[in-house]
């Protein structure tokens, strides 16, 4: 893939709805990926569409919400769907590439919660279209055999890990399990009801007095609880990996990123929402030796979730492209 895979980014469209996206905060991967794909330094950039293996639709769902829905007076998805549909119709009429594959070699990437809804207005039109999504919920239309699950990464000031946080070795981690965060969806509600400030080992907080203690506590924890919010993805998963903490993924129906090549059971713990009351029993039942193996693998896989600019081999941008490439391999253009 490194030497052969080429991506054509459609040139049509103007800022702010196309060719630009957020570079920071929880939706940052959308803007970072788009910027990388349009950079002259990217060796994945196709110089002409005829040499491309896939075609990228450079639409920013986050910017559509920001510019067309603010101030937000409606939660209807029709404006979002119309922008995407009009763009696809335009490039399909101008070029032969969409029609020859029925969209099977085209993809759009977004981390916004609304992104899966772009195709709900016309499922037939987008039935082959590759959607790279943070909100990879299999009960809401995400299809792992066609779509790509991407990680949600919070990039404050362009950095993955806050400055000044010391990542401790496994034998120096004094907190058994940690979570801090406000009510945000049913799973977190249940987590807070069961565990909020009730156990010295399972440290669950709604708010911390000092915000700087959040990352410090994760870096001192053996296990980091990563519950879904209103949607399945959580930036805590990537933060935990970067800080050497074994993520405990508390979610239902979440297709985890890069599962084609990464066995998440080797470096994380999955606890369904129905077993939130059993968190301590489940984690305490993991032998020390198994924990040490998982924590070592956390350090090994963390490089796959790092944003580099320009992108570097095995980092998150390469991993996302690899996932798209695998879906493209399942499709053959008609001769």
QUILINHU-V688928 format. One line per field, one symbol per residue. psi: psi as a letter, one per 30 degrees, with the letter a starting at -180 (. if undefined). burial: # if it has 24 or more other ideal C-beta (glycine too) atoms within 12 Angstrom, else .. A space follows every 50 residues. Layout:
psi = ???
burial = ???
This chain:
psi = eefekkkkjkflllkfflgklkflafgffeeeeeeefgkffkffkkflff fkelkkjhkjeeeeeefffkkjfkgkgeeeeeeeeeeeeefefelfeeef fhgfgklkkkfkffeffffffieeegffkkjjkeiijffgfkjffelkkl kkkjikhgkekkkgkkkllefgjfkekkkkllkileeeeeeeeefjhfkf eijkkekkejfffeeeeefgkekjkiklbflelkffeeeeeeggkjkjjj lkgjjkkgfefkjfffglkkjlffgefgeeeeeffjleeeeeeeeeeeee ffffgkkkjlklkgaeeeeeeeeeeeeeffkkkk.
burial = #...######.##..########.##############...#####..#. .###############.#........#.###.######..##....##.. #.##################.....#.##########..#####.##### #####....###....#..#..#.#######..##.##.###.###..#. .####........################.#################### ##########.#.#..#####.#..#..##..#..#....#..##.###. ##.######.#..###############..#....
